[in-house]
Amino acid sequence: MKQALSAWNPLRELEDFQNRILRAFNPNNRDTAGQSPASTQWSPLVDVSEDEDSYKITAELPQIPKEDVKVTVENGTLVISGERRFSHEDKSMKYHRIERGYGSFARSFNLPTDADPSRIGAKFVDGVLHVQIQKSEHAKPKQIDVRVD
């Protein structure tokens, strides 16, 4: 019996391994392709940055109404959560592929020790959530004049 040789592709093996892991943790033990759009897991993309005065988290939340987004802080953890609903208004429409994520999401961020949880602000503009976390005043560096006698 003659076996055909194929080129080894480590990325393909890694993808296969990842898919096996994801299927193992799927409570229904089936591919996500077979799930309804409302039950797929997704997580919004975020940028986290810092300047001298504050930390900033920017999250992409397209097609999510402001009312469906929550920002909470508890025990040093900031949580952004919400839900993007799938609505198919046209019942005659057949969907061949649904790749955008729908359903509930939650992203958690441990606040740095110099963050002030009482000074957190959030604004929602054009599907983008901007969270600003002010740093504590006592954590900011201060210059002290040293007198030489």
N, CA, C and O atoms as a GROMACS GRO file, in nm:
protein
  596
    1MET      N    1   0.084  -0.116   0.000
    1MET     CA    2   0.000   0.000   0.000
    1MET      C    3   0.090   0.123   0.000
    1MET      O    4   0.184   0.132   0.078
    2LYS      N    5   0.059   0.215  -0.088
    2LYS     CA    6   0.139   0.335  -0.105
    2LYS      C    7   0.072   0.453  -0.035
    2LYS      O    8  -0.047   0.478  -0.057
    3GLN      N    9   0.147   0.525   0.050
    3GLN     CA   10   0.092   0.641   0.119
    3GLN      C   11   0.137   0.768   0.050
    3GLN      O   12   0.253   0.780   0.010
    4ALA      N   13   0.046   0.862   0.038
    4ALA     CA   14   0.080   0.991  -0.021
    4ALA      C   15   0.141   1.079   0.087
    4ALA      O   16   0.092   1.084   0.200
    5LEU      N   17   0.247   1.148   0.052
    5LEU     CA   18   0.310   1.240   0.145
    5LEU      C   19   0.246   1.377   0.130
    5LEU      O   20   0.214   1.422   0.020
    6SER      N   21   0.227   1.441   0.242
    6SER     CA   22   0.175   1.577   0.237
    6SER      C   23   0.266   1.665   0.320
    6SER      O   24   0.328   1.620   0.417
    7ALA      N   25   0.273   1.790   0.282
    7ALA     CA   26   0.358   1.885   0.352
    7ALA      C   27   0.304   1.912   0.492
    7ALA      O   28   0.183   1.928   0.510
    8TRP      N   29   0.394   1.918   0.588
    8TRP     CA   30   0.354   1.946   0.727
    8TRP      C   31   0.326   2.094   0.742
    8TRP      O   32   0.409   2.178   0.706
    9ASN      N   33   0.210   2.125   0.794
    9ASN     CA   34   0.172   2.264   0.816
    9ASN      C   35   0.140   2.281   0.964
    9ASN      O   36   0.033   2.243   1.010
   10PRO      N   37   0.235   2.339   1.041
   10PRO     CA   38   0.212   2.351   1.185
   10PRO      C   39   0.094   2.440   1.219
   10PRO      O   40   0.028   2.419   1.321
   11LEU      N   41   0.065   2.539   1.136
   11LEU     CA   42  -0.049   2.627   1.164
   11LEU      C   43  -0.181   2.553   1.150
   11LEU      O   44  -0.274   2.576   1.228
   12ARG      N   45  -0.189   2.464   1.052
   12ARG     CA   46  -0.310   2.385   1.035
   12ARG      C   47  -0.329   2.291   1.155
   12ARG      O   48  -0.440   2.274   1.204
   13GLU      N   49  -0.219   2.232   1.201
   13GLU     CA   50  -0.228   2.144   1.318
   13GLU      C   51  -0.269   2.223   1.441
   13GLU      O   52  -0.348   2.174   1.522
   14LEU      N   53  -0.217   2.344   1.456
   14LEU     CA   54  -0.255   2.429   1.569
   14LEU      C   55  -0.403   2.465   1.562
   14LEU      O   56  -0.472   2.464   1.664
   15GLU      N   57  -0.452   2.497   1.442
   15GLU     CA   58  -0.593   2.529   1.426
   15GLU      C   59  -0.681   2.407   1.457
   15GLU      O   60  -0.784   2.419   1.523
   16ASP      N   61  -0.640   2.289   1.409
   16ASP     CA   62  -0.715   2.167   1.440
   16ASP      C   63  -0.719   2.141   1.590
   16ASP      O   64  -0.823   2.104   1.645
   17PHE      N   65  -0.605   2.160   1.657
   17PHE     CA   66  -0.598   2.142   1.801
   17PHE      C   67  -0.690   2.241   1.873
   17PHE      O   68  -0.761   2.204   1.966
   18GLN      N   69  -0.687   2.366   1.829
   18GLN     CA   70  -0.774   2.469   1.889
   18GLN      C   71  -0.921   2.431   1.872
   18GLN      O   72  -0.999   2.443   1.966
   19ASN      N   73  -0.958   2.386   1.755
   19ASN     CA   74  -1.097   2.346   1.730
   19ASN      C   75  -1.138   2.228   1.819
   19ASN      O   76  -1.251   2.225   1.868
   20ARG      N   77  -1.047   2.131   1.840
   20ARG     CA   78  -1.078   2.018   1.928
   20ARG      C   79  -1.098   2.065   2.072
   20ARG      O   80  -1.187   2.017   2.141
   21ILE      N   81  -1.015   2.159   2.117
   21ILE     CA   82  -1.029   2.213   2.252
   21ILE      C   83  -1.163   2.286   2.266
   21ILE      O   84  -1.235   2.265   2.363
   22LEU      N   85  -1.196   2.369   2.169
   22LEU     CA   86  -1.322   2.444   2.175
   22LEU      C   87  -1.442   2.350   2.176
   22LEU      O   88  -1.539   2.374   2.249
   23ARG      N   89  -1.437   2.243   2.096
   23ARG     CA   90  -1.547   2.146   2.096
   23ARG      C   91  -1.558   2.076   2.231
   23ARG      O   92  -1.668   2.043   2.275
   24ALA      N   93  -1.443   2.052   2.296
   24ALA     CA   94  -1.445   1.983   2.426
   24ALA      C   95  -1.514   2.067   2.533
   24ALA      O   96  -1.577   2.012   2.623
   25PHE      N   97  -1.502   2.197   2.524
   25PHE     CA   98  -1.562   2.284   2.624
   25PHE      C   99  -1.702   2.331   2.585
   25PHE      O  100  -1.766   2.404   2.661
   26ASN      N  101  -1.749   2.291   2.470
   26ASN     CA  102  -1.883   2.326   2.426
   26ASN      C  103  -1.982   2.236   2.501
   26ASN      O  104  -1.974   2.114   2.489
   27PRO      N  105  -2.075   2.295   2.577
   27PRO     CA  106  -2.164   2.211   2.658
   27PRO      C  107  -2.248   2.113   2.576
   27PRO      O  108  -2.286   2.008   2.628
   28ASN      N  109  -2.277   2.144   2.452
   28ASN     CA  110  -2.358   2.056   2.370
   28ASN      C  111  -2.272   1.962   2.284
   28ASN      O  112  -2.325   1.879   2.210
   29ASN      N  113  -2.139   1.976   2.295
   29ASN     CA  114  -2.045   1.896   2.217
   29ASN      C  115  -2.076   1.896   2.068
   29ASN      O  116  -2.083   1.792   2.003
   30ARG      N  117  -2.095   2.015   2.015
   30ARG     CA  118  -2.115   2.027   1.871
   30ARG      C  119  -2.043   2.152   1.824
   30ARG      O  120  -2.009   2.239   1.905
   31ASP      N  121  -2.020   2.160   1.696
   31ASP     CA  122  -1.950   2.276   1.639
   31ASP      C  123  -2.034   2.402   1.656
   31ASP      O  124  -2.157   2.395   1.658
   32THR      N  125  -1.966   2.517   1.669
   32THR     CA  126  -2.039   2.643   1.679
   32THR      C  127  -2.109   2.676   1.548
   32THR      O  128  -2.202   2.756   1.546
   33ALA      N  129  -2.066   2.614   1.438
   33ALA     CA  130  -2.132   2.641   1.310
   33ALA      C  131  -2.276   2.591   1.312
   33ALA      O  132  -2.360   2.644   1.240
   34GLY      N  133  -2.305   2.490   1.395
   34GLY     CA  134  -2.440   2.437   1.402
   34GLY      C  135  -2.528   2.508   1.501
   34GLY      O  136  -2.647   2.478   1.512
   35GLN      N  137  -2.472   2.604   1.574
   35GLN     CA  138  -2.551   2.673   1.676
   35GLN      C  139  -2.629   2.788   1.615
   35GLN      O  140  -2.598   2.837   1.506
   36SER      N  141  -2.731   2.828   1.686
   36SER     CA  142  -2.807   2.944   1.642
   36SER      C  143  -2.724   3.068   1.668
   36SER      O  144  -2.640   3.068   1.759
   37PRO      N  145  -2.744   3.176   1.592
   37PRO     CA  146  -2.665   3.297   1.609
   37PRO      C  147  -2.674   3.354   1.750
   37PRO      O  148  -2.579   3.414   1.798
   38ALA      N  149  -2.787   3.336   1.815
   38ALA     CA  150  -2.803   3.393   1.948
   38ALA      C  151  -2.717   3.322   2.052
   38ALA      O  152  -2.692   3.378   2.159
   39SER      N  153  -2.671   3.201   2.023
   39SER     CA  154  -2.597   3.126   2.125
   39SER      C  155  -2.446   3.127   2.102
   39SER      O  156  -2.372   3.069   2.181
   40THR      N  157  -2.398   3.191   1.997
   40THR     CA  158  -2.255   3.192   1.974
   40THR      C  159  -2.186   3.285   2.074
   40THR      O  160  -2.245   3.383   2.118
   41GLN      N  161  -2.064   3.252   2.107
   41GLN     CA  162  -1.986   3.333   2.200
   41GLN      C  163  -1.905   3.434   2.119
   41GLN      O  164  -1.850   3.402   2.014
   42TRP      N  165  -1.899   3.555   2.170
   42TRP     CA  166  -1.814   3.654   2.106
   42TRP      C  167  -1.767   3.751   2.212
   42TRP      O  168  -1.821   3.757   2.323
   43SER      N  169  -1.666   3.825   2.178
   43SER     CA  170  -1.607   3.918   2.272
   43SER      C  171  -1.564   4.043   2.194
   43SER      O  172  -1.492   4.031   2.095
   44PRO      N  173  -1.607   4.160   2.237
   44PRO     CA  174  -1.570   4.280   2.162
   44PRO      C  175  -1.420   4.309   2.173
   44PRO      O  176  -1.356   4.276   2.272
   45LEU      N  177  -1.367   4.369   2.069
   45LEU     CA  178  -1.226   4.407   2.067
   45LEU      C  179  -1.206   4.532   2.150
   45LEU      O  180  -1.291   4.622   2.149
   46VAL      N  181  -1.095   4.539   2.222
   46VAL     CA  182  -1.066   4.655   2.307
   46VAL      C  183  -0.923   4.702   2.288
   46VAL      O  184  -0.835   4.624   2.250
   47ASP      N  185  -0.902   4.830   2.314
   47ASP     CA  186  -0.768   4.888   2.325
   47ASP      C  187  -0.756   4.937   2.468
   47ASP      O  188  -0.849   4.998   2.522
   48VAL      N  189  -0.642   4.912   2.530
   48VAL     CA  190  -0.616   4.961   2.665
   48VAL      C  191  -0.491   5.047   2.657
   48VAL      O  192  -0.387   5.003   2.608
   49SER      N  193  -0.502   5.171   2.706
   49SER     CA  194  -0.388   5.262   2.700
   49SER      C  195  -0.378   5.339   2.831
   49SER      O  196  -0.466   5.332   2.916
   50GLU      N  197  -0.269   5.412   2.845
   50GLU     CA  198  -0.242   5.485   2.968
   50GLU      C  199  -0.169   5.614   2.934
   50GLU      O  200  -0.084   5.617   2.845
   51ASP      N  201  -0.202   5.719   3.005
   51ASP     CA  202  -0.122   5.842   3.000
   51ASP      C  203  -0.086   5.879   3.144
   51ASP      O  204  -0.105   5.799   3.235
   52GLU      N  205  -0.036   5.997   3.164
   52GLU     CA  206   0.012   6.036   3.296
   52GLU      C  207  -0.100   6.040   3.400
   52GLU      O  208  -0.075   6.016   3.518
   53ASP      N  209  -0.223   6.072   3.357
   53ASP     CA  210  -0.333   6.093   3.451
   53ASP      C  211  -0.434   5.980   3.460
   53ASP      O  212  -0.507   5.971   3.559
   54SER      N  213  -0.440   5.895   3.358
   54SER     CA  214  -0.549   5.798   3.357
   54SER      C  215  -0.518   5.677   3.269
   54SER      O  216  -0.422   5.676   3.193
   55TYR      N  217  -0.605   5.575   3.284
   55TYR     CA  218  -0.607   5.459   3.197
   55TYR      C  219  -0.730   5.472   3.109
   55TYR      O  220  -0.832   5.525   3.152
   56LYS      N  221  -0.720   5.422   2.987
   56LYS     CA  222  -0.833   5.431   2.894
   56LYS      C  223  -0.858   5.293   2.833
   56LYS      O  224  -0.766   5.224   2.791
   57ILE      N  225  -0.986   5.257   2.829
   57ILE     CA  226  -1.029   5.134   2.762
   57ILE      C  227  -1.128   5.175   2.654
   57ILE      O  228  -1.229   5.241   2.682
   58THR      N  229  -1.100   5.136   2.532
   58THR     CA  230  -1.187   5.166   2.420
   58THR      C  231  -1.236   5.034   2.363
   58THR      O  232  -1.156   4.950   2.323
   59ALA      N  233  -1.368   5.014   2.359
   59ALA     CA  234  -1.427   4.888   2.313
   59ALA      C  235  -1.516   4.911   2.193
   59ALA      O  236  -1.598   5.003   2.192
   60GLU      N  237  -1.501   4.827   2.091
   60GLU     CA  238  -1.588   4.833   1.973
   60GLU      C  239  -1.715   4.755   2.001
   60GLU      O  240  -1.712   4.634   2.027
   61LEU      N  241  -1.829   4.825   1.996
   61LEU     CA  242  -1.958   4.761   2.023
   61LEU      C  243  -2.059   4.798   1.914
   61LEU      O  244  -2.161   4.861   1.943
   62PRO      N  245  -2.031   4.761   1.788
   62PRO     CA  246  -2.121   4.800   1.680
   62PRO      C  247  -2.258   4.734   1.692
   62PRO      O  248  -2.271   4.620   1.736
   63GLN      N  249  -2.359   4.808   1.653
   63GLN     CA  250  -2.499   4.762   1.652
   63GLN      C  251  -2.549   4.720   1.789
   63GLN      O  252  -2.638   4.635   1.800
   64ILE      N  253  -2.494   4.780   1.894
   64ILE     CA  254  -2.543   4.754   2.028
   64ILE      C  255  -2.596   4.885   2.084
   64ILE      O  256  -2.521   4.982   2.093
   65PRO      N  257  -2.722   4.890   2.121
   65PRO     CA  258  -2.775   5.014   2.180
   65PRO      C  259  -2.707   5.043   2.315
   65PRO      O  260  -2.670   4.952   2.388
   66LYS      N  261  -2.694   5.169   2.344
   66LYS     CA  262  -2.630   5.212   2.470
   66LYS      C  263  -2.698   5.147   2.590
   66LYS      O  264  -2.632   5.115   2.689
   67GLU      N  265  -2.828   5.128   2.583
   67GLU     CA  266  -2.904   5.071   2.694
   67GLU      C  267  -2.865   4.925   2.722
   67GLU      O  268  -2.890   4.874   2.831
   68ASP      N  269  -2.804   4.858   2.624
   68ASP     CA  270  -2.767   4.717   2.639
   68ASP      C  271  -2.623   4.699   2.683
   68ASP      O  272  -2.571   4.588   2.680
   69VAL      N  273  -2.556   4.808   2.723
   69VAL     CA  274  -2.417   4.802   2.767
   69VAL      C  275  -2.409   4.843   2.914
   69VAL      O  276  -2.468   4.943   2.954
   70LYS      N  277  -2.335   4.763   2.993
   70LYS     CA  278  -2.316   4.796   3.135
   70LYS      C  279  -2.167   4.802   3.164
   70LYS      O  280  -2.089   4.721   3.115
   71VAL      N  281  -2.128   4.901   3.247
   71VAL     CA  282  -1.992   4.911   3.298
   71VAL      C  283  -2.003   4.909   3.449
   71VAL      O  284  -2.067   4.996   3.508
   72THR      N  285  -1.939   4.810   3.512
   72THR     CA  286  -1.945   4.798   3.658
   72THR      C  287  -1.805   4.782   3.714
   72THR      O  288  -1.714   4.735   3.645
   73VAL      N  289  -1.789   4.821   3.840
   73VAL     CA  290  -1.662   4.803   3.911
   73VAL      C  291  -1.694   4.739   4.045
   73VAL      O  292  -1.778   4.788   4.121
   74GLU      N  293  -1.624   4.629   4.074
   74GLU     CA  294  -1.643   4.561   4.201
   74GLU      C  295  -1.516   4.488   4.238
   74GLU      O  296  -1.459   4.416   4.156
   75ASN      N  297  -1.470   4.508   4.361
   75ASN     CA  298  -1.352   4.440   4.414
   75ASN      C  299  -1.230   4.454   4.323
   75ASN      O  300  -1.157   4.357   4.300
   76GLY      N  301  -1.208   4.574   4.271
   76GLY     CA  302  -1.090   4.600   4.189
   76GLY      C  303  -1.097   4.547   4.047
   76GLY      O  304  -0.995   4.542   3.978
   77THR      N  305  -1.216   4.508   4.002
   77THR     CA  306  -1.232   4.458   3.866
   77THR      C  307  -1.338   4.540   3.792
   77THR      O  308  -1.449   4.560   3.842
   78LEU      N  309  -1.301   4.589   3.674
   78LEU     CA  310  -1.395   4.662   3.589
   78LEU      C  311  -1.450   4.563   3.487
   78LEU      O  312  -1.374   4.491   3.422
   79VAL      N  313  -1.582   4.559   3.474
   79VAL     CA  314  -1.647   4.465   3.382
   79VAL      C  315  -1.731   4.544   3.282
   79VAL      O  316  -1.814   4.627   3.320
   80ILE      N  317  -1.709   4.517   3.154
   80ILE     CA  318  -1.792   4.570   3.046
   80ILE      C  319  -1.876   4.454   2.996
   80ILE      O  320  -1.821   4.352   2.953
   81SER      N  321  -2.008   4.467   3.002
   81SER     CA  322  -2.095   4.357   2.960
   81SER      C  323  -2.212   4.411   2.880
   81SER      O  324  -2.240   4.530   2.882
   82GLY      N  325  -2.277   4.320   2.810
   82GLY     CA  326  -2.393   4.359   2.731
   82GLY      C  327  -2.438   4.246   2.642
   82GLY      O  328  -2.404   4.130   2.662
   83GLU      N  329  -2.517   4.284   2.543
   83GLU     CA  330  -2.570   4.183   2.451
   83GLU      C  331  -2.596   4.245   2.315
   83GLU      O  332  -2.651   4.354   2.303
   84ARG      N  333  -2.554   4.173   2.211
   84ARG     CA  334  -2.590   4.210   2.074
   84ARG      C  335  -2.689   4.106   2.026
   84ARG      O  336  -2.659   3.987   2.019
   85ARG      N  337  -2.808   4.154   1.994
   85ARG     CA  338  -2.918   4.064   1.956
   85ARG      C  339  -2.920   4.041   1.806
   85ARG      O  340  -2.893   4.132   1.727
   86PHE      N  341  -2.954   3.919   1.769
   86PHE     CA  342  -2.971   3.884   1.628
   86PHE      C  343  -3.119   3.898   1.594
   86PHE      O  344  -3.204   3.834   1.656
   87SER      N  345  -3.147   3.982   1.498
   87SER     CA  346  -3.287   3.996   1.458
   87SER      C  347  -3.296   3.974   1.307
   87SER      O  348  -3.231   4.042   1.228
   88HIS      N  349  -3.377   3.879   1.271
   88HIS     CA  350  -3.401   3.856   1.129
   88HIS      C  351  -3.545   3.897   1.101
   88HIS      O  352  -3.639   3.820   1.118
   89GLU      N  353  -3.557   4.021   1.058
   89GLU     CA  354  -3.690   4.079   1.037
   89GLU      C  355  -3.759   4.021   0.916
   89GLU      O  356  -3.882   4.008   0.914
   90ASP      N  357  -3.684   3.987   0.814
   90ASP     CA  358  -3.741   3.934   0.693
   90ASP      C  359  -3.742   3.781   0.702
   90ASP      O  360  -3.639   3.716   0.682
   91LYS      N  361  -3.859   3.724   0.731
   91LYS     CA  362  -3.871   3.580   0.751
   91LYS      C  363  -3.846   3.500   0.622
   91LYS      O  364  -3.820   3.380   0.629
   92SER      N  365  -3.854   3.565   0.506
   92SER     CA  366  -3.830   3.494   0.381
   92SER      C  367  -3.681   3.484   0.349
   92SER      O  368  -3.642   3.416   0.254
   93MET      N  369  -3.598   3.551   0.427
   93MET     CA  370  -3.453   3.553   0.403
   93MET      C  371  -3.391   3.422   0.450
   93MET      O  372  -3.419   3.375   0.561
   94LYS      N  373  -3.306   3.363   0.364
   94LYS     CA  374  -3.228   3.245   0.401
   94LYS      C  375  -3.086   3.290   0.429
   94LYS      O  376  -3.025   3.359   0.347
   95TYR      N  377  -3.033   3.252   0.543
   95TYR     CA  378  -2.896   3.287   0.578
   95TYR      C  379  -2.804   3.170   0.544
   95TYR      O  380  -2.825   3.058   0.590
   96HIS      N  381  -2.703   3.196   0.463
   96HIS     CA  382  -2.607   3.093   0.424
   96HIS      C  383  -2.484   3.094   0.514
   96HIS      O  384  -2.418   2.992   0.530
   97ARG      N  385  -2.455   3.209   0.572
   97ARG     CA  386  -2.340   3.219   0.660
   97ARG      C  387  -2.364   3.335   0.756
   97ARG      O  388  -2.404   3.444   0.715
   98ILE      N  389  -2.339   3.310   0.882
   98ILE     CA  390  -2.348   3.415   0.984
   98ILE      C  391  -2.217   3.411   1.060
   98ILE      O  392  -2.192   3.320   1.138
   99GLU      N  393  -2.132   3.512   1.036
   99GLU     CA  394  -2.000   3.515   1.096
   99GLU      C  395  -1.989   3.616   1.210
   99GLU      O  396  -1.902   3.603   1.296
  100ARG      N  397  -2.075   3.716   1.210
  100ARG     CA  398  -2.068   3.815   1.316
  100ARG      C  399  -2.121   3.752   1.445
  100ARG      O  400  -2.215   3.673   1.443
  101GLY      N  401  -2.060   3.789   1.556
  101GLY     CA  402  -2.099   3.733   1.684
  101GLY      C  403  -2.222   3.799   1.742
  101GLY      O  404  -2.239   3.920   1.730
  102TYR      N  405  -2.307   3.720   1.804
  102TYR     CA  406  -2.428   3.769   1.869
  102TYR      C  407  -2.437   3.704   2.006
  102TYR      O  408  -2.375   3.602   2.033
  103GLY      N  409  -2.516   3.765   2.090
  103GLY     CA  410  -2.536   3.710   2.222
  103GLY      C  411  -2.473   3.797   2.329
  103GLY      O  412  -2.430   3.910   2.302
  104SER      N  413  -2.468   3.744   2.448
  104SER     CA  414  -2.413   3.817   2.562
  104SER      C  415  -2.261   3.814   2.558
  104SER      O  416  -2.200   3.722   2.504
  105PHE      N  417  -2.201   3.917   2.616
  105PHE     CA  418  -2.056   3.923   2.627
  105PHE      C  419  -2.020   3.988   2.760
  105PHE      O  420  -2.102   4.057   2.821
  106ALA      N  421  -1.900   3.964   2.804
  106ALA     CA  422  -1.845   4.030   2.923
  106ALA      C  423  -1.694   4.030   2.911
  106ALA      O  424  -1.632   3.928   2.884
  107ARG      N  425  -1.636   4.146   2.933
  107ARG     CA  426  -1.490   4.162   2.936
  107ARG      C  427  -1.454   4.216   3.073
  107ARG      O  428  -1.514   4.312   3.120
  108SER      N  429  -1.355   4.155   3.139
  108SER     CA  430  -1.313   4.195   3.273
  108SER      C  431  -1.170   4.246   3.269
  108SER      O  432  -1.086   4.194   3.196
  109PHE      N  433  -1.144   4.349   3.351
  109PHE     CA  434  -1.012   4.408   3.359
  109PHE      C  435  -0.980   4.434   3.506
  109PHE      O  436  -1.056   4.501   3.575
  110ASN      N  437  -0.867   4.381   3.552
  110ASN     CA  438  -0.822   4.410   3.688
  110ASN      C  439  -0.767   4.552   3.690
  110ASN      O  440  -0.682   4.588   3.608
  111LEU      N  441  -0.816   4.632   3.783
  111LEU     CA  442  -0.769   4.769   3.793
  111LEU      C  443  -0.629   4.772   3.854
  111LEU      O  444  -0.601   4.699   3.949
  112PRO      N  445  -0.540   4.856   3.800
  112PRO     CA  446  -0.408   4.870   3.859
  112PRO      C  447  -0.420   4.929   4.000
  112PRO      O  448  -0.521   4.991   4.033
  113THR      N  449  -0.318   4.910   4.081
  113THR     CA  450  -0.322   4.958   4.219
  113THR      C  451  -0.330   5.110   4.228
  113THR      O  452  -0.380   5.163   4.327
  114ASP      N  453  -0.283   5.181   4.125
  114ASP     CA  454  -0.288   5.327   4.130
  114ASP      C  455  -0.415   5.385   4.067
  114ASP      O  456  -0.427   5.507   4.055
  115ALA      N  457  -0.509   5.301   4.028
  115ALA     CA  458  -0.637   5.348   3.972
  115ALA      C  459  -0.731   5.389   4.084
  115ALA      O  460  -0.730   5.330   4.192
  116ASP      N  461  -0.812   5.491   4.058
  116ASP     CA  462  -0.909   5.539   4.156
  116ASP      C  463  -1.048   5.492   4.113
  116ASP      O  464  -1.106   5.552   4.022
  117PRO      N  465  -1.103   5.386   4.174
  117PRO     CA  466  -1.233   5.332   4.131
  117PRO      C  467  -1.348   5.430   4.146
  117PRO      O  468  -1.453   5.412   4.084
  118SER      N  469  -1.331   5.533   4.228
  118SER     CA  470  -1.440   5.630   4.244
  118SER      C  471  -1.439   5.736   4.134
  118SER      O  472  -1.530   5.818   4.126
  119ARG      N  473  -1.337   5.734   4.048
  119ARG     CA  474  -1.327   5.834   3.942
  119ARG      C  475  -1.319   5.765   3.805
  119ARG      O  476  -1.219   5.778   3.734
  120ILE      N  477  -1.424   5.693   3.771
  120ILE     CA  478  -1.432   5.624   3.643
  120ILE      C  479  -1.547   5.685   3.564
  120ILE      O  480  -1.658   5.702   3.616
  121GLY      N  481  -1.520   5.718   3.440
  121GLY     CA  482  -1.624   5.772   3.353
  121GLY      C  483  -1.633   5.692   3.225
  121GLY      O  484  -1.535   5.632   3.181
  122ALA      N  485  -1.751   5.690   3.164
  122ALA     CA  486  -1.771   5.616   3.039
  122ALA      C  487  -1.861   5.696   2.948
  122ALA      O  488  -1.957   5.760   2.993
  123LYS      N  489  -1.830   5.693   2.820
  123LYS     CA  490  -1.919   5.753   2.719
  123LYS      C  491  -1.926   5.659   2.600
  123LYS      O  492  -1.832   5.585   2.570
  124PHE      N  493  -2.040   5.664   2.533
  124PHE     CA  494  -2.069   5.573   2.422
  124PHE      C  495  -2.097   5.657   2.300
  124PHE      O  496  -2.198   5.728   2.295
  125VAL      N  497  -2.010   5.651   2.200
  125VAL     CA  498  -2.024   5.734   2.080
  125VAL      C  499  -2.006   5.647   1.955
  125VAL      O  500  -1.903   5.581   1.939
  126ASP      N  501  -2.106   5.646   1.868
  126ASP     CA  502  -2.100   5.576   1.739
  126ASP      C  503  -2.054   5.431   1.750
  126ASP      O  504  -1.971   5.386   1.672
  127GLY      N  505  -2.108   5.358   1.846
  127GLY     CA  506  -2.076   5.217   1.861
  127GLY      C  507  -1.942   5.189   1.928
  127GLY      O  508  -1.895   5.076   1.928
  128VAL      N  509  -1.880   5.293   1.985
  128VAL     CA  510  -1.753   5.275   2.054
  128VAL      C  511  -1.770   5.322   2.198
  128VAL      O  512  -1.814   5.435   2.223
  129LEU      N  513  -1.734   5.236   2.292
  129LEU     CA  514  -1.740   5.270   2.435
  129LEU      C  515  -1.602   5.318   2.479
  129LEU      O  516  -1.502   5.252   2.456
  130HIS      N  517  -1.599   5.435   2.541
  130HIS     CA  518  -1.476   5.494   2.593
  130HIS      C  519  -1.486   5.497   2.745
  130HIS      O  520  -1.572   5.567   2.800
  131VAL      N  521  -1.400   5.423   2.813
  131VAL     CA  522  -1.396   5.422   2.960
  131VAL      C  523  -1.265   5.486   3.002
  131VAL      O  524  -1.158   5.450   2.955
  132GLN      N  525  -1.275   5.583   3.093
  132GLN     CA  526  -1.156   5.650   3.145
  132GLN      C  527  -1.149   5.628   3.295
  132GLN      O  528  -1.245   5.656   3.368
  133ILE      N  529  -1.035   5.579   3.341
  133ILE     CA  530  -1.013   5.549   3.482
  133ILE      C  531  -0.902   5.641   3.531
  133ILE      O  532  -0.786   5.627   3.492
  134GLN      N  533  -0.937   5.734   3.616
  134GLN     CA  534  -0.838   5.829   3.667
  134GLN      C  535  -0.743   5.759   3.764
  134GLN      O  536  -0.782   5.668   3.836
  135LYS      N  537  -0.619   5.804   3.764
  135LYS     CA  538  -0.522   5.754   3.860
  135LYS      C  539  -0.539   5.829   3.992
  135LYS      O  540  -0.583   5.944   3.994
  136SER      N  541  -0.504   5.763   4.101
  136SER     CA  542  -0.512   5.825   4.233
  136SER      C  543  -0.411   5.940   4.241
  136SER      O  544  -0.302   5.932   4.185
  137GLU      N  545  -0.450   6.044   4.311
  137GLU     CA  546  -0.360   6.158   4.327
  137GLU      C  547  -0.233   6.119   4.401
  137GLU      O  548  -0.124   6.165   4.367
  138HIS      N  549  -0.247   6.035   4.503
  138HIS     CA  550  -0.128   5.998   4.581
  138HIS      C  551  -0.033   5.907   4.503
  138HIS      O  552   0.083   5.892   4.542
  139ALA      N  553  -0.080   5.846   4.394
  139ALA     CA  554   0.004   5.758   4.315
  139ALA      C  555   0.084   5.833   4.209
  139ALA      O  556   0.181   5.779   4.155
  140LYS      N  557   0.044   5.956   4.178
  140LYS     CA  558   0.114   6.033   4.076
  140LYS      C  559   0.248   6.081   4.132
  140LYS      O  560   0.256   6.120   4.249
  141PRO      N  561   0.351   6.078   4.049
  141PRO     CA  562   0.481   6.125   4.097
  141PRO      C  563   0.479   6.274   4.127
  141PRO      O  564   0.418   6.353   4.054
  142LYS      N  565   0.545   6.311   4.235
  142LYS     CA  566   0.552   6.451   4.273
  142LYS      C  567   0.699   6.488   4.286
  142LYS      O  568   0.780   6.410   4.334
  143GLN      N  569   0.729   6.607   4.243
  143GLN     CA  570   0.865   6.656   4.256
  143GLN      C  571   0.876   6.736   4.385
  143GLN      O  572   0.792   6.822   4.413
  144ILE      N  573   0.977   6.706   4.461
  144ILE     CA  574   0.999   6.775   4.587
  144ILE      C  575   1.127   6.856   4.575
  144ILE      O  576   1.232   6.804   4.538
  145ASP      N  577   1.117   6.982   4.605
  145ASP     CA  578   1.236   7.068   4.603
  145ASP      C  579   1.321   7.038   4.725
  145ASP      O  580   1.273   7.039   4.838
  146VAL      N  581   1.446   7.012   4.699
  146VAL     CA  582   1.539   6.982   4.807
  146VAL      C  583   1.625   7.106   4.832
  146VAL      O  584   1.693   7.156   4.742
  147ARG      N  585   1.619   7.152   4.953
  147ARG     CA  586   1.698   7.270   4.991
  147ARG      C  587   1.837   7.226   5.036
  147ARG      O  588   1.851   7.131   5.114
  148VAL      N  589   1.935   7.292   4.988
  148VAL     CA  590   2.072   7.262   5.030
  148VAL      C  591   2.119   7.376   5.118
  148VAL      O  592   2.117   7.491   5.075
  149ASP      N  593   2.160   7.346   5.240
  149ASP     CA  594   2.208   7.450   5.333
  149ASP      C  595   2.359   7.454   5.335
  149ASP      O  596   2.418   7.535   5.407
   0.00000   0.00000   0.00000
